[in-house]
């Protein structure tokens, strides 16, 4: 099931690109509201004429006292406008990478450092091992390396979630790791929180889908002892993943930003 969860995370990240085909259905249209003179019947809208930039204006052949023109809101300020939606998709399809090595460093931190710190903490505290820490094969290396492959596979899924979150929060732009010229760490922390929230959502969704494929149906607490134990273990594992990934990635990103403080 661990391989299935990793596959689900990649599928969710890949499906984002499919929505680009719907953005072409939107465009800005100027509308003209015409009001008739007092005492006259309402004038009809006739003779549509098209001007530049694809905008269409309707001019009536009858007299009107007032013409009001309304344009669509500023796409940079209106989060629901098609332009703003396209810009959000560009964060995934055409991201701005001011430091080309930063995504690779993030992947290594999220895939290797975070999961191994979690496993180490659980072993030192003699806590129950997570369900994803299982040997790939009982007969192949039953002792040596039994934790290595499962941890790396699980870490790959966590890294996928974080990369998607970092892209959504524009975490690879210079503002997310550059504190030179007295900029401070405000933007750095803000991008970390936004990226972490997005990654957390993907992790929770992929965990729910993993349980769906495991049982073949949606399961609810109270159905049976087995279901309750499985849901409890899944919840604890998600919380541990969020905690250790947040600690390691935040520490790394703040350290990366501190390297630019003296510029």
N, C-alpha and C positions, 0 to 999 in steps of 0.2 A: 504493500500500500504506500510505502514511502516513495517509490518510483512514480506512482500515480499522482501523488500530491505535487511532486516537482513538475510533472507534465501539466497538471491543472494550472499551476502558477504561470508557466510559459504560455499556455493557451489564453489565459486572461490577458496577459501582456500583449499577445499578438492580435487579439480581437479588437484592440483599440484602433488599429490602422484601418479596419473594415468600415468604420463609421465615416471615413473621409468622403465616401461616395454620396453621402446625404447632404453634405455642406453645399454642393453646387445647386441645390434646389431653392436657395434663398438669395434674395437681392434686395437692395434698397429702392423704394419706390416713392416718388414725390406725389402727393395728392393735393388736389385743389378743391376747397370747399367754397361753393358759390351761393350767394344769397341774392334773392330778387329784390327789386325796389318795393317799397311799401305799397300795398294795394294790388300788386301784380301777382300772378300765379308763379309758383316756383319754376325757375328756368331749368331746362334740360341740359345735360352735359353732352356735347357733341364734338365731332372733329378732333379726335385725339391726335396730338402731334408729339413726335419723339425728338428729344434733343440729345445732347452729348451725354456720355457716361451711362447710357442705358436707362436714363430716367424718363418717365412719361408724364406729360402734363396735358390736361384736358381743358380746352377753351370753348366756351359756349358762344354761339352766335347771337344769343339774346343778351340784353343789357343786364348787368349785375352791378351791385353797389360795392361789393367787397370781395376780394380774392385773398384767401389765406393759404399759405403754403407751409406745410410741415414736413420736415426731413426726419429721417430716422435718427435716434440718439447717437451720440458719439460712441463709436465702437470700442474705444479705449476705456470708456466709463461705464458702458452698458454691458454687463456680464452675459446677458441673454442674447446679444446681437450675433448674427452669423459670423461677423469678422472676429469677434472675441472668441467664438467657438473654434474658428480656424486657427487662431493664434495658440489656443490651448493644444490642439492636435499637433501643431508644429513643434511643441516641446518634446514630443515623442518621435515624430517623423524626421524632423530636421533640428535636432538639439544644438545648442551653442556650447561648445566645449572650449573654454578658455584655458584649461589645463588638461591636455590629452591624456596624461597619466593618472588623473584623479579617478576616473571610473574603474580602472584596473585596481588601484589601491583600495577603493571602496569594496570591490568584489572580494579581494583577499581578506579584508577585515571582516566582512559580513559572512563569508563562507568558512573561513578557517578560525580566526581569532575568537569570534563570538561563540560559536558552538563548542569549541574546545574548552573555553573558560566555563561554559555551562556544565559540560561533562565533568570537568575537574572539580567544580564546586559541589556537584551532586555526589561524587565519589568521596570527597573529603568529609562531607556531612552524613555519609552513609544513607543518603536519601534514595528512594526508588528510582530506578533508571527509566527514562522516557521510552515510549513504545518504539520510537524510531531508532533507538540504539539496540539493534539486533544484528547478529552476524548474518552476512549475506548467504553463507552456506554453513551447515553444521559440520561437514567433513573437511571443508577447505579452510585451513588456518583457524582451528577452533579457538585458539588462545591468542596467538600473536596477530595483531592487526585486526582483531574482530570489531574494534570500535572505530577504526580509521575510515573505512569505506562508508558505513552508514552515516557517520558524522559529516563527511564531505558531501554526501548526497543530500542530506538535510540542509547543510549549509548552502548548497547551490540554490535550493528553493528560497531560502531566506535572502540570499544575495539578489535573486530575481525580484523579490518584493521591494527591496531597498532601491535598486536601480530604477524601477518604475516610479517609486516615490520621489527619488531625487530628480528624475526628469520632470515629473509633474510640478515640483516645487522650484524648478530651475536651479537645482543644486550644483550644477557644474559651471555656472556662470561666475565671473570674477567676484561679483558682489557677495556670493555665498561663502567665499573663503579669503577675501582680501579685506584687511582692516587697516591698510596703510593710510597715511595722511589723516589720522585721527578719526577714522570712520566708526570705530567701535565694533562691538560684537553683536549689536542688535539685529542686523540683517542676517548674520550667520546663524544665530539661534532661531530666528523666525523661519528661515528656510529648513533648518533641522526639524523643527516641530511640524511644519507642513508636510515635509517629505516622510517623516515618521508616521504621521497620521494616515497618509495615503498608503504606505506600505503595510501598516497595521490592518487597514481595511481589506487589502488583498490577502493577507495571511489568514484573517478570520474567514473570509469567503472561501478560500481554498480548503481550509480545515472542514468547513461545513460540507463542501462538495466531496471531500475525502470520506467523511462519515456517510454521506448519501450513497456513494458507490460501494462502501464496505458493507452496508446493511441492505442496500437496494431500496431504501425508503427513508423518509424523514423520521428520525427518532426523537422522542421527547423524554424528559426526566420523569421517573416514576413508572415507566413501563415494566421494568424488571431490574433486579440487582445488577445484572450484567451490563445493561444499558446505562444505568446510573454510574457504575464504575468507569465505563468507557467515556462517558461525557465528562466526568470529573477529571480523569487523566488528560483528556484532550484540552480542557480548559486550563489546567495547570501547565501543560506543555506550551500552550500559546502564550500564557503570561510570562513564563520563563524565557521564551524566545524573544518576546518584546522587551523584557527587562535587560537581558544581556546584550542584545543587539543595540539597544538604545545607549547603554553604557559604553560599549566599545566604539560604536560609530560616532557618538557625540564627542568622546575623548579624542578620537582621531581627527575629527573635523576641527575642533577647537585648537588642537595642536597645529594642524595645517594652517589655520588662520593666523596663529601666533607667529609663524615664520615670516609673515609679511608686515608685522607690527613696526619693525625698525626702518621700513622703506620711506 
